[in-house]
Amino acid sequence: MIRYILHRLALAVPILLAVFTLVFLVVRVLPGDPAVAALGDYASEEALEALRERMGLNDPLPVQYVRFLGNMLRGDLGRSLINGKPINEQVAYVLPYTLMLTAAAVAIGTVLGIPLGVFTALRRNTWIDYVGRIFSLAGLSVPAFYLAILLIFLFAVRLGWFPAVGGGDLAQDPVGSLRFLVLPAFTLGLIMTASVTRLTRSTMLNVLREDYVRTAQAKGLHRWAVLLGHALRSAMLPIVSLIGLWTASLIGDSVLTEFVFSRPGLGKMLVGAILQRDYSALQSIMVIYAFFVVVINLLTDLTYGFLDPRIRHSQSAQ
């Protein structure tokens, strides 16, 4: 297992380097001048040239690239072109909100989706199965912002159980901020639940027809031992892949939910950087997103190896 982990870590390094390089090139080919975006269209040419020199934009592209990689390795994200504040401080403020929302939504989607998928597979073509399939279809069809508005109207406006907007103060009152997390987490978590339920049901139906499952049942093993020890373990590979995809997408795609609930987050910061043409902040946020996607894919691969030893041994033998 250790050899497999080291092998996957070694593969993650060139992937990260390639992603960082792509982010660097994409930001450099975007239309517009970062100096003009920072100082405005009516700035003098002398002021623009001085800012370009200070930002290192007049240096050759290879020199800019080496400087960019060096800053990323040191954890220095630079300064915002708009307000001049260190981007590290802004990211340090909003990133915990995004990670909390993502973790809570993934936990809801996993804890609810897998049992619902298994249960509907075991009750195939019964009313329970039909209700589960309708729920899955509805969850995949309803936009996140619309579900968010419905939850706000019901649980914030009518019942008054949870606050409608805001993210709380994680530094001063981390426990109280959990009340602000409930509605946005369930907004994303219920949609993920529908997707996980649908995939778990179809995967379990295929696995339950396999010969090794029937053999285990014929040997007289307890039903739940067959279900959990044989069928569900084999069905978990595509489910883990889906959970990994959802985790990566929720980190980047939670921006609409953050806007509806007026909640701080990395997605909201990204949209602000795009609208204000803050190239430094945009580049830094894209690097952070890319880093998390690579890390999540790495964790997914390691989970594959844990669930299926054949994958672990085949990768280690290469």
Buried (B, 14 or more C-beta within 10 A) or exposed (E): EEEBBEBBEEBBEEBBEEBBEEBBEEBBEBEEBBBBBBBEEEBEEEEBEBBBEEBEBEBEEEEBBEEBBEBBEEEEBBBBBBEEEEBBEBBEEBBBBBBBBBBBBBEBBBEBBBEBBBBBBBBEEEEBBEEBBEBBEEBEEBEBEEBBBEBBEEBBEEEEEBBBEEBBEBEEEEEEBBBBBBBBBBBBBBBBBBBBBBBBBBBBBEBBEEEEBEEBBEEEBEEEEBBEEBBBEBBBBBBBBBBBBBBBBBBBBBBBBBBBBEBBBBBBBBBBBBEBBBBBBBBBBBBBBBBBBBBBBBBBBBBBBBBBEEBBEEBBEE
